Amino acid sequence: MEITKDSIIGDILDTDSTTAPYFIEMGMHCLGCPSARGETLEQACMVHGVDVNELVAKLNAHIQGK
């Protein structure tokens, strides 16, 4: 799976639950919440003041490094 800014958070977590700490690190503590799981990375980053491109790069590096 390649992650983009349009990737849905729930899909990312379903594919690789070890990505959860990256979301918690950015202040997104409600990962089980249906509305949070339905957001795109871009939407979540906008709300939490995180650079979406930086998070996309971190997540892809994490997934590819497994």
mmCIF file of the N, C-alpha and C atoms, coordinates in Angstrom:
data_MODEL
# 
_entry.id   MODEL 
# 
loop_
_atom_site.group_PDB 
_atom_site.id 
_atom_site.type_symbol 
_atom_site.label_atom_id 
_atom_site.label_alt_id 
_atom_site.label_comp_id 
_atom_site.label_asym_id 
_atom_site.label_entity_id 
_atom_site.label_seq_id 
_atom_site.pdbx_PDB_ins_code 
_atom_site.Cartn_x 
_atom_site.Cartn_y 
_atom_site.Cartn_z 
_atom_site.occupancy 
_atom_site.B_iso_or_equiv 
_atom_site.pdbx_formal_charge 
_atom_site.auth_seq_id 
_atom_site.auth_comp_id 
_atom_site.auth_asym_id 
_atom_site.auth_atom_id 
_atom_site.pdbx_PDB_model_num 
ATOM 1   N N  . MET A 1 1  ? 0.847   -1.187 0.000  1.00 0.00 ? 1  MET A N  1 
ATOM 2   C CA . MET A 1 1  ? 0.000   0.000  0.000  1.00 0.00 ? 1  MET A CA 1 
ATOM 3   C C  . MET A 1 1  ? 0.882   1.236  0.000  1.00 0.00 ? 1  MET A C  1 
ATOM 4   N N  . GLU A 1 2  ? 0.640   2.130  -0.942 1.00 0.00 ? 2  GLU A N  1 
ATOM 5   C CA . GLU A 1 2  ? 1.329   3.421  -0.920 1.00 0.00 ? 2  GLU A CA 1 
ATOM 6   C C  . GLU A 1 2  ? 0.368   4.452  -0.355 1.00 0.00 ? 2  GLU A C  1 
ATOM 7   N N  . ILE A 1 3  ? 0.838   5.177  0.623  1.00 0.00 ? 3  ILE A N  1 
ATOM 8   C CA . ILE A 1 3  ? 0.013   6.180  1.292  1.00 0.00 ? 3  ILE A CA 1 
ATOM 9   C C  . ILE A 1 3  ? 0.178   7.515  0.593  1.00 0.00 ? 3  ILE A C  1 
ATOM 10  N N  . THR A 1 4  ? -0.958  8.201  0.411  1.00 0.00 ? 4  THR A N  1 
ATOM 11  C CA . THR A 1 4  ? -0.969  9.553  -0.147 1.00 0.00 ? 4  THR A CA 1 
ATOM 12  C C  . THR A 1 4  ? -1.759  10.449 0.795  1.00 0.00 ? 4  THR A C  1 
ATOM 13  N N  . LYS A 1 5  ? -1.799  11.722 0.490  1.00 0.00 ? 5  LYS A N  1 
ATOM 14  C CA . LYS A 1 5  ? -2.562  12.644 1.334  1.00 0.00 ? 5  LYS A CA 1 
ATOM 15  C C  . LYS A 1 5  ? -4.059  12.353 1.278  1.00 0.00 ? 5  LYS A C  1 
ATOM 16  N N  . ASP A 1 6  ? -4.495  11.612 0.260  1.00 0.00 ? 6  ASP A N  1 
ATOM 17  C CA . ASP A 1 6  ? -5.905  11.264 0.105  1.00 0.00 ? 6  ASP A CA 1 
ATOM 18  C C  . ASP A 1 6  ? -6.253  9.908  0.724  1.00 0.00 ? 6  ASP A C  1 
ATOM 19  N N  . SER A 1 7  ? -5.270  9.231  1.302  1.00 0.00 ? 7  SER A N  1 
ATOM 20  C CA . SER A 1 7  ? -5.527  7.941  1.941  1.00 0.00 ? 7  SER A CA 1 
ATOM 21  C C  . SER A 1 7  ? -6.424  8.130  3.158  1.00 0.00 ? 7  SER A C  1 
ATOM 22  N N  . ILE A 1 8  ? -7.313  7.180  3.358  1.00 0.00 ? 8  ILE A N  1 
ATOM 23  C CA . ILE A 1 8  ? -8.239  7.218  4.492  1.00 0.00 ? 8  ILE A CA 1 
ATOM 24  C C  . ILE A 1 8  ? -7.541  6.596  5.709  1.00 0.00 ? 8  ILE A C  1 
ATOM 25  N N  . ILE A 1 9  ? -7.625  7.276  6.838  1.00 0.00 ? 9  ILE A N  1 
ATOM 26  C CA . ILE A 1 9  ? -6.927  6.837  8.041  1.00 0.00 ? 9  ILE A CA 1 
ATOM 27  C C  . ILE A 1 9  ? -7.335  5.419  8.435  1.00 0.00 ? 9  ILE A C  1 
ATOM 28  N N  . GLY A 1 10 ? -8.607  5.105  8.388  1.00 0.00 ? 10 GLY A N  1 
ATOM 29  C CA . GLY A 1 10 ? -9.057  3.759  8.732  1.00 0.00 ? 10 GLY A CA 1 
ATOM 30  C C  . GLY A 1 10 ? -8.441  2.701  7.842  1.00 0.00 ? 10 GLY A C  1 
ATOM 31  N N  . ASP A 1 11 ? -8.287  3.001  6.558  1.00 0.00 ? 11 ASP A N  1 
ATOM 32  C CA . ASP A 1 11 ? -7.672  2.048  5.631  1.00 0.00 ? 11 ASP A CA 1 
ATOM 33  C C  . ASP A 1 11 ? -6.203  1.819  5.980  1.00 0.00 ? 11 ASP A C  1 
ATOM 34  N N  . ILE A 1 12 ? -5.519  2.891  6.344  1.00 0.00 ? 12 ILE A N  1 
ATOM 35  C CA . ILE A 1 12 ? -4.106  2.782  6.729  1.00 0.00 ? 12 ILE A CA 1 
ATOM 36  C C  . ILE A 1 12 ? -3.977  1.901  7.968  1.00 0.00 ? 12 ILE A C  1 
ATOM 37  N N  . LEU A 1 13 ? -4.806  2.179  8.974  1.00 0.00 ? 13 LEU A N  1 
ATOM 38  C CA . LEU A 1 13 ? -4.750  1.412  10.219 1.00 0.00 ? 13 LEU A CA 1 
ATOM 39  C C  . LEU A 1 13 ? -5.147  -0.045 10.013 1.00 0.00 ? 13 LEU A C  1 
ATOM 40  N N  . ASP A 1 14 ? -6.111  -0.295 9.131  1.00 0.00 ? 14 ASP A N  1 
ATOM 41  C CA . ASP A 1 14 ? -6.514  -1.674 8.847  1.00 0.00 ? 14 ASP A CA 1 
ATOM 42  C C  . ASP A 1 14 ? -5.400  -2.446 8.139  1.00 0.00 ? 14 ASP A C  1 
ATOM 43  N N  . THR A 1 15 ? -4.662  -1.759 7.291  1.00 0.00 ? 15 THR A N  1 
ATOM 44  C CA . THR A 1 15 ? -3.562  -2.384 6.558  1.00 0.00 ? 15 THR A CA 1 
ATOM 45  C C  . THR A 1 15 ? -2.363  -2.625 7.463  1.00 0.00 ? 15 THR A C  1 
ATOM 46  N N  . ASP A 1 16 ? -2.076  -1.656 8.344  1.00 0.00 ? 16 ASP A N  1 
ATOM 47  C CA . ASP A 1 16 ? -0.903  -1.775 9.216  1.00 0.00 ? 16 ASP A CA 1 
ATOM 48  C C  . ASP A 1 16 ? -1.171  -1.041 10.528 1.00 0.00 ? 16 ASP A C  1 
ATOM 49  N N  . SER A 1 17 ? -1.585  -1.793 11.519 1.00 0.00 ? 17 SER A N  1 
ATOM 50  C CA . SER A 1 17 ? -1.926  -1.173 12.813 1.00 0.00 ? 17 SER A CA 1 
ATOM 51  C C  . SER A 1 17 ? -0.715  -0.587 13.527 1.00 0.00 ? 17 SER A C  1 
ATOM 52  N N  . THR A 1 18 ? 0.495   -0.942 13.089 1.00 0.00 ? 18 THR A N  1 
ATOM 53  C CA . THR A 1 18 ? 1.686   -0.378 13.731 1.00 0.00 ? 18 THR A CA 1 
ATOM 54  C C  . THR A 1 18 ? 1.921   1.078  13.340 1.00 0.00 ? 18 THR A C  1 
ATOM 55  N N  . THR A 1 19 ? 1.068   1.624  12.472 1.00 0.00 ? 19 THR A N  1 
ATOM 56  C CA . THR A 1 19 ? 1.164   3.042  12.122 1.00 0.00 ? 19 THR A CA 1 
ATOM 57  C C  . THR A 1 19 ? 0.464   3.928  13.158 1.00 0.00 ? 19 THR A C  1 
ATOM 58  N N  . ALA A 1 20 ? -0.297  3.328  14.068 1.00 0.00 ? 20 ALA A N  1 
ATOM 59  C CA . ALA A 1 20 ? -1.064  4.093  15.060 1.00 0.00 ? 20 ALA A CA 1 
ATOM 60  C C  . ALA A 1 20 ? -0.225  5.121  15.826 1.00 0.00 ? 20 ALA A C  1 
ATOM 61  N N  . PRO A 1 21 ? 0.992   4.811  16.257 1.00 0.00 ? 21 PRO A N  1 
ATOM 62  C CA . PRO A 1 21 ? 1.774   5.805  17.001 1.00 0.00 ? 21 PRO A CA 1 
ATOM 63  C C  . PRO A 1 21 ? 2.016   7.108  16.234 1.00 0.00 ? 21 PRO A C  1 
ATOM 64  N N  . TYR A 1 22 ? 2.065   7.043  14.917 1.00 0.00 ? 22 TYR A N  1 
ATOM 65  C CA . TYR A 1 22 ? 2.264   8.256  14.124 1.00 0.00 ? 22 TYR A CA 1 
ATOM 66  C C  . TYR A 1 22 ? 1.055   9.190  14.246 1.00 0.00 ? 22 TYR A C  1 
ATOM 67  N N  . PHE A 1 23 ? -0.121  8.613  14.342 1.00 0.00 ? 23 PHE A N  1 
ATOM 68  C CA . PHE A 1 23 ? -1.328  9.412  14.497 1.00 0.00 ? 23 PHE A CA 1 
ATOM 69  C C  . PHE A 1 23 ? -1.438  9.954  15.919 1.00 0.00 ? 23 PHE A C  1 
ATOM 70  N N  . ILE A 1 24 ? -1.099  9.129  16.879 1.00 0.00 ? 24 ILE A N  1 
ATOM 71  C CA . ILE A 1 24 ? -1.133  9.568  18.278 1.00 0.00 ? 24 ILE A CA 1 
ATOM 72  C C  . ILE A 1 24 ? -0.113  10.685 18.494 1.00 0.00 ? 24 ILE A C  1 
ATOM 73  N N  . GLU A 1 25 ? 1.055   10.556 17.884 1.00 0.00 ? 25 GLU A N  1 
ATOM 74  C CA . GLU A 1 25 ? 2.110   11.564 17.989 1.00 0.00 ? 25 GLU A CA 1 
ATOM 75  C C  . GLU A 1 25 ? 1.638   12.933 17.489 1.00 0.00 ? 25 GLU A C  1 
ATOM 76  N N  . MET A 1 26 ? 0.775   12.946 16.476 1.00 0.00 ? 26 MET A N  1 
ATOM 77  C CA . MET A 1 26 ? 0.299   14.219 15.935 1.00 0.00 ? 26 MET A CA 1 
ATOM 78  C C  . MET A 1 26 ? -0.896  14.772 16.703 1.00 0.00 ? 26 MET A C  1 
ATOM 79  N N  . GLY A 1 27 ? -1.302  14.068 17.774 1.00 0.00 ? 27 GLY A N  1 
ATOM 80  C CA . GLY A 1 27 ? -2.398  14.556 18.609 1.00 0.00 ? 27 GLY A CA 1 
ATOM 81  C C  . GLY A 1 27 ? -3.739  13.943 18.300 1.00 0.00 ? 27 GLY A C  1 
ATOM 82  N N  . MET A 1 28 ? -3.747  12.931 17.467 1.00 0.00 ? 28 MET A N  1 
ATOM 83  C CA . MET A 1 28 ? -4.989  12.267 17.081 1.00 0.00 ? 28 MET A CA 1 
ATOM 84  C C  . MET A 1 28 ? -5.178  11.044 17.974 1.00 0.00 ? 28 MET A C  1 
ATOM 85  N N  . HIS A 1 29 ? -5.817  11.236 19.113 1.00 0.00 ? 29 HIS A N  1 
ATOM 86  C CA . HIS A 1 29 ? -5.921  10.191 20.122 1.00 0.00 ? 29 HIS A CA 1 
ATOM 87  C C  . HIS A 1 29 ? -7.198  9.352  19.997 1.00 0.00 ? 29 HIS A C  1 
ATOM 88  N N  . CYS A 1 30 ? -8.086  9.717  19.106 1.00 0.00 ? 30 CYS A N  1 
ATOM 89  C CA . CYS A 1 30 ? -9.375  9.010  18.993 1.00 0.00 ? 30 CYS A CA 1 
ATOM 90  C C  . CYS A 1 30 ? -9.398  8.111  17.754 1.00 0.00 ? 30 CYS A C  1 
ATOM 91  N N  . LEU A 1 31 ? -8.425  7.233  17.634 1.00 0.00 ? 31 LEU A N  1 
ATOM 92  C CA . LEU A 1 31 ? -8.296  6.411  16.430 1.00 0.00 ? 31 LEU A CA 1 
ATOM 93  C C  . LEU A 1 31 ? -9.426  5.415  16.240 1.00 0.00 ? 31 LEU A C  1 
ATOM 94  N N  . GLY A 1 32 ? -10.144 5.095  17.306 1.00 0.00 ? 32 GLY A N  1 
ATOM 95  C CA . GLY A 1 32 ? -11.270 4.184  17.187 1.00 0.00 ? 32 GLY A CA 1 
ATOM 96  C C  . GLY A 1 32 ? -12.563 4.874  16.800 1.00 0.00 ? 32 GLY A C  1 
ATOM 97  N N  . CYS A 1 33 ? -12.569 6.178  16.794 1.00 0.00 ? 33 CYS A N  1 
ATOM 98  C CA . CYS A 1 33 ? -13.762 6.969  16.487 1.00 0.00 ? 33 CYS A CA 1 
ATOM 99  C C  . CYS A 1 33 ? -14.081 6.860  14.990 1.00 0.00 ? 33 CYS A C  1 
ATOM 100 N N  . PRO A 1 34 ? -15.321 6.538  14.637 1.00 0.00 ? 34 PRO A N  1 
ATOM 101 C CA . PRO A 1 34 ? -15.682 6.398  13.220 1.00 0.00 ? 34 PRO A CA 1 
ATOM 102 C C  . PRO A 1 34 ? -15.381 7.644  12.381 1.00 0.00 ? 34 PRO A C  1 
ATOM 103 N N  . SER A 1 35 ? -15.576 8.825  12.939 1.00 0.00 ? 35 SER A N  1 
ATOM 104 C CA . SER A 1 35 ? -15.319 10.024 12.138 1.00 0.00 ? 35 SER A CA 1 
ATOM 105 C C  . SER A 1 35 ? -13.824 10.197 11.884 1.00 0.00 ? 35 SER A C  1 
ATOM 106 N N  . ALA A 1 36 ? -12.989 9.859  12.852 1.00 0.00 ? 36 ALA A N  1 
ATOM 107 C CA . ALA A 1 36 ? -11.540 9.973  12.667 1.00 0.00 ? 36 ALA A CA 1 
ATOM 108 C C  . ALA A 1 36 ? -11.060 8.953  11.643 1.00 0.00 ? 36 ALA A C  1 
ATOM 109 N N  . ARG A 1 37 ? -11.595 7.747  11.705 1.00 0.00 ? 37 ARG A N  1 
ATOM 110 C CA . ARG A 1 37 ? -11.180 6.692  10.780 1.00 0.00 ? 37 ARG A CA 1 
ATOM 111 C C  . ARG A 1 37 ? -11.595 6.997  9.339  1.00 0.00 ? 37 ARG A C  1 
ATOM 112 N N  . GLY A 1 38 ? -12.598 7.846  9.157  1.00 0.00 ? 38 GLY A N  1 
ATOM 113 C CA . GLY A 1 38 ? -13.081 8.172  7.825  1.00 0.00 ? 38 GLY A CA 1 
ATOM 114 C C  . GLY A 1 38 ? -12.415 9.380  7.195  1.00 0.00 ? 38 GLY A C  1 
ATOM 115 N N  . GLU A 1 39 ? -11.549 10.043 7.945  1.00 0.00 ? 39 GLU A N  1 
ATOM 116 C CA . GLU A 1 39 ? -10.868 11.229 7.409  1.00 0.00 ? 39 GLU A CA 1 
ATOM 117 C C  . GLU A 1 39 ? -9.702  10.825 6.517  1.00 0.00 ? 39 GLU A C  1 
ATOM 118 N N  . THR A 1 40 ? -9.392  11.713 5.582  1.00 0.00 ? 40 THR A N  1 
ATOM 119 C CA . THR A 1 40 ? -8.161  11.529 4.809  1.00 0.00 ? 40 THR A CA 1 
ATOM 120 C C  . THR A 1 40 ? -7.005  12.052 5.650  1.00 0.00 ? 40 THR A C  1 
ATOM 121 N N  . LEU A 1 41 ? -5.804  11.675 5.277  1.00 0.00 ? 41 LEU A N  1 
ATOM 122 C CA . LEU A 1 41 ? -4.630  12.208 5.977  1.00 0.00 ? 41 LEU A CA 1 
ATOM 123 C C  . LEU A 1 41 ? -4.600  13.728 5.884  1.00 0.00 ? 41 LEU A C  1 
ATOM 124 N N  . GLU A 1 42 ? -4.929  14.254 4.725  1.00 0.00 ? 42 GLU A N  1 
ATOM 125 C CA . GLU A 1 42 ? -4.896  15.700 4.533  1.00 0.00 ? 42 GLU A CA 1 
ATOM 126 C C  . GLU A 1 42 ? -5.867  16.405 5.481  1.00 0.00 ? 42 GLU A C  1 
ATOM 127 N N  . GLN A 1 43 ? -7.069  15.857 5.628  1.00 0.00 ? 43 GLN A N  1 
ATOM 128 C CA . GLN A 1 43 ? -8.050  16.461 6.534  1.00 0.00 ? 43 GLN A CA 1 
ATOM 129 C C  . GLN A 1 43 ? -7.566  16.431 7.975  1.00 0.00 ? 43 GLN A C  1 
ATOM 130 N N  . ALA A 1 44 ? -7.051  15.295 8.407  1.00 0.00 ? 44 ALA A N  1 
ATOM 131 C CA . ALA A 1 44 ? -6.578  15.164 9.786  1.00 0.00 ? 44 ALA A CA 1 
ATOM 132 C C  . ALA A 1 44 ? -5.396  16.083 10.056 1.00 0.00 ? 44 ALA A C  1 
ATOM 133 N N  . CYS A 1 45 ? -4.493  16.167 9.108  1.00 0.00 ? 45 CYS A N  1 
ATOM 134 C CA . CYS A 1 45 ? -3.321  17.031 9.288  1.00 0.00 ? 45 CYS A CA 1 
ATOM 135 C C  . CYS A 1 45 ? -3.718  18.495 9.364  1.00 0.00 ? 45 CYS A C  1 
ATOM 136 N N  . MET A 1 46 ? -4.701  18.879 8.575  1.00 0.00 ? 46 MET A N  1 
ATOM 137 C CA . MET A 1 46 ? -5.166  20.260 8.591  1.00 0.00 ? 46 MET A CA 1 
ATOM 138 C C  . MET A 1 46 ? -5.724  20.608 9.974  1.00 0.00 ? 46 MET A C  1 
ATOM 139 N N  . VAL A 1 47 ? -6.517  19.714 10.539 1.00 0.00 ? 47 VAL A N  1 
ATOM 140 C CA . VAL A 1 47 ? -7.137  19.945 11.843 1.00 0.00 ? 47 VAL A CA 1 
ATOM 141 C C  . VAL A 1 47 ? -6.086  19.987 12.950 1.00 0.00 ? 47 VAL A C  1 
ATOM 142 N N  . HIS A 1 48 ? -5.064  19.136 12.836 1.00 0.00 ? 48 HIS A N  1 
ATOM 143 C CA . HIS A 1 48 ? -4.075  19.008 13.903 1.00 0.00 ? 48 HIS A CA 1 
ATOM 144 C C  . HIS A 1 48 ? -2.807  19.820 13.660 1.00 0.00 ? 48 HIS A C  1 
ATOM 145 N N  . GLY A 1 49 ? -2.771  20.591 12.584 1.00 0.00 ? 49 GLY A N  1 
ATOM 146 C CA . GLY A 1 49 ? -1.620  21.465 12.326 1.00 0.00 ? 49 GLY A CA 1 
ATOM 147 C C  . GLY A 1 49 ? -0.339  20.711 11.996 1.00 0.00 ? 49 GLY A C  1 
ATOM 148 N N  . VAL A 1 50 ? -0.476  19.621 11.250 1.00 0.00 ? 50 VAL A N  1 
ATOM 149 C CA . VAL A 1 50 ? 0.666   18.788 10.892 1.00 0.00 ? 50 VAL A CA 1 
ATOM 150 C C  . VAL A 1 50 ? 0.902   18.894 9.389  1.00 0.00 ? 50 VAL A C  1 
ATOM 151 N N  . ASP A 1 51 ? 2.158   18.880 8.980  1.00 0.00 ? 51 ASP A N  1 
ATOM 152 C CA . ASP A 1 51 ? 2.516   18.915 7.562  1.00 0.00 ? 51 ASP A CA 1 
ATOM 153 C C  . ASP A 1 51 ? 2.176   17.552 6.945  1.00 0.00 ? 51 ASP A C  1 
ATOM 154 N N  . VAL A 1 52 ? 1.202   17.526 6.046  1.00 0.00 ? 52 VAL A N  1 
ATOM 155 C CA . VAL A 1 52 ? 0.729   16.273 5.463  1.00 0.00 ? 52 VAL A CA 1 
ATOM 156 C C  . VAL A 1 52 ? 1.827   15.563 4.679  1.00 0.00 ? 52 VAL A C  1 
ATOM 157 N N  . ASN A 1 53 ? 2.659   16.315 3.979  1.00 0.00 ? 53 ASN A N  1 
ATOM 158 C CA . ASN A 1 53 ? 3.719   15.685 3.187  1.00 0.00 ? 53 ASN A CA 1 
ATOM 159 C C  . ASN A 1 53 ? 4.747   14.993 4.080  1.00 0.00 ? 53 ASN A C  1 
ATOM 160 N N  . GLU A 1 54 ? 5.030   15.591 5.211  1.00 0.00 ? 54 GLU A N  1 
ATOM 161 C CA . GLU A 1 54 ? 5.959   14.992 6.163  1.00 0.00 ? 54 GLU A CA 1 
ATOM 162 C C  . GLU A 1 54 ? 5.385   13.689 6.734  1.00 0.00 ? 54 GLU A C  1 
ATOM 163 N N  . LEU A 1 55 ? 4.096   13.708 7.085  1.00 0.00 ? 55 LEU A N  1 
ATOM 164 C CA . LEU A 1 55 ? 3.465   12.511 7.631  1.00 0.00 ? 55 LEU A CA 1 
ATOM 165 C C  . LEU A 1 55 ? 3.376   11.411 6.581  1.00 0.00 ? 55 LEU A C  1 
ATOM 166 N N  . VAL A 1 56 ? 3.036   11.761 5.358  1.00 0.00 ? 56 VAL A N  1 
ATOM 167 C CA . VAL A 1 56 ? 2.977   10.771 4.270  1.00 0.00 ? 56 VAL A CA 1 
ATOM 168 C C  . VAL A 1 56 ? 4.346   10.109 4.110  1.00 0.00 ? 56 VAL A C  1 
ATOM 169 N N  . ALA A 1 57 ? 5.401   10.903 4.121  1.00 0.00 ? 57 ALA A N  1 
ATOM 170 C CA . ALA A 1 57 ? 6.753   10.356 3.970  1.00 0.00 ? 57 ALA A CA 1 
ATOM 171 C C  . ALA A 1 57 ? 7.106   9.426  5.126  1.00 0.00 ? 57 ALA A C  1 
ATOM 172 N N  . LYS A 1 58 ? 6.767   9.814  6.351  1.00 0.00 ? 58 LYS A N  1 
ATOM 173 C CA . LYS A 1 58 ? 7.049   8.974  7.518  1.00 0.00 ? 58 LYS A CA 1 
ATOM 174 C C  . LYS A 1 58 ? 6.301   7.655  7.435  1.00 0.00 ? 58 LYS A C  1 
ATOM 175 N N  . LEU A 1 59 ? 5.012   7.722  7.105  1.00 0.00 ? 59 LEU A N  1 
ATOM 176 C CA . LEU A 1 59 ? 4.199   6.506  7.040  1.00 0.00 ? 59 LEU A CA 1 
ATOM 177 C C  . LEU A 1 59 ? 4.682   5.561  5.943  1.00 0.00 ? 59 LEU A C  1 
ATOM 178 N N  . ASN A 1 60 ? 4.997   6.101  4.774  1.00 0.00 ? 60 ASN A N  1 
ATOM 179 C CA . ASN A 1 60 ? 5.483   5.249  3.684  1.00 0.00 ? 60 ASN A CA 1 
ATOM 180 C C  . ASN A 1 60 ? 6.832   4.623  4.039  1.00 0.00 ? 60 ASN A C  1 
ATOM 181 N N  . ALA A 1 61 ? 7.712   5.380  4.677  1.00 0.00 ? 61 ALA A N  1 
ATOM 182 C CA . ALA A 1 61 ? 9.007   4.842  5.096  1.00 0.00 ? 61 ALA A CA 1 
ATOM 183 C C  . ALA A 1 61 ? 8.815   3.727  6.117  1.00 0.00 ? 61 ALA A C  1 
ATOM 184 N N  . HIS A 1 62 ? 7.880   3.928  7.037  1.00 0.00 ? 62 HIS A N  1 
ATOM 185 C CA . HIS A 1 62 ? 7.592   2.916  8.061  1.00 0.00 ? 62 HIS A CA 1 
ATOM 186 C C  . HIS A 1 62 ? 7.076   1.622  7.414  1.00 0.00 ? 62 HIS A C  1 
ATOM 187 N N  . ILE A 1 63 ? 6.132   1.753  6.523  1.00 0.00 ? 63 ILE A N  1 
ATOM 188 C CA . ILE A 1 63 ? 5.528   0.587  5.880  1.00 0.00 ? 63 ILE A CA 1 
ATOM 189 C C  . ILE A 1 63 ? 6.549   -0.146 4.994  1.00 0.00 ? 63 ILE A C  1 
ATOM 190 N N  . GLN A 1 64 ? 7.351   0.607  4.271  1.00 0.00 ? 64 GLN A N  1 
ATOM 191 C CA . GLN A 1 64 ? 8.335   -0.013 3.370  1.00 0.00 ? 64 GLN A CA 1 
ATOM 192 C C  . GLN A 1 64 ? 9.490   -0.640 4.144  1.00 0.00 ? 64 GLN A C  1 
ATOM 193 N N  . GLY A 1 65 ? 9.726   -0.151 5.356  1.00 0.00 ? 65 GLY A N  1 
ATOM 194 C CA . GLY A 1 65 ? 10.825  -0.665 6.159  1.00 0.00 ? 65 GLY A CA 1 
ATOM 195 C C  . GLY A 1 65 ? 10.520  -1.964 6.868  1.00 0.00 ? 65 GLY A C  1 
ATOM 196 N N  . LYS A 1 66 ? 9.282   -2.425 6.777  1.00 0.00 ? 66 LYS A N  1 
ATOM 197 C CA . LYS A 1 66 ? 8.898   -3.657 7.474  1.00 0.00 ? 66 LYS A CA 1 
ATOM 198 C C  . LYS A 1 66 ? 9.387   -4.886 6.752  1.00 0.00 ? 66 LYS A C  1 
# 
